[in-house]
């Protein structure tokens, strides 16, 4: 498609590992997946787009 073969993809993966670290790769993959999903929904004409931030438990709030 773009002329990327297996050696080029391996080099790109190594660069990504060095820049972001192995621990952050799942987070980056999840964010990329959500972005692609939202882009597809927007291009299909659906009006509802998911833009929710992850909520963490706040110990200061009592409910």
N, C-alpha and C positions, 0 to 999 in steps of 0.2 A: 504494500500500500504506500508507504513512505520510504521504502528502501531500507527499513530496519530489519536486520537479521538477528539471529540469536546472540552473536557476540556483542552487538550494539546494545541490545536489551539488557544483557548481563552487566555491561559497563554502567548503564543508566541506573540499574538496581543497586550496584555498589556505591555509586555517588549518592543516591537517596539514603542508603543505610548510613553513610558517613555523615551526611548533613543532619538527618533527623534522628538517627539512632534506632535500634531495633525495637525499643519499647514503645515508640510513638507510631510505628507503622500501622498497627491496627486502627488507631484513632484516625490517621490520615486516610486509610482505606474506607472507613465508615463515613467520614465526611465527604469523600469523593463520591461514594455511592449515593448518599443523600442528595448531593448536588446534581448528579446525573438524573436521578429519579425526579427531582423537582423541575429540572430542565425539560424532561420528557412530558411531564404533566402540563407545563406551561406551553409547550409547543403543540400539544394536543388540544389546547383550548379550554382545559379544565380550569376553573376559577380558584379552586382550593389548593394552596401551596403550603407545604409544611415548613414553618420557620419557628420551630420551638427550640429553646435552649434547654439543655439538661439541667434539671433542678436537683440540687443537693440538699440534704436535710440541714436546716439551720437550727443549731442548738439554742439560739436566742429566742426563737419563736415558741410560744407555748400554746397549744391548741387543744 
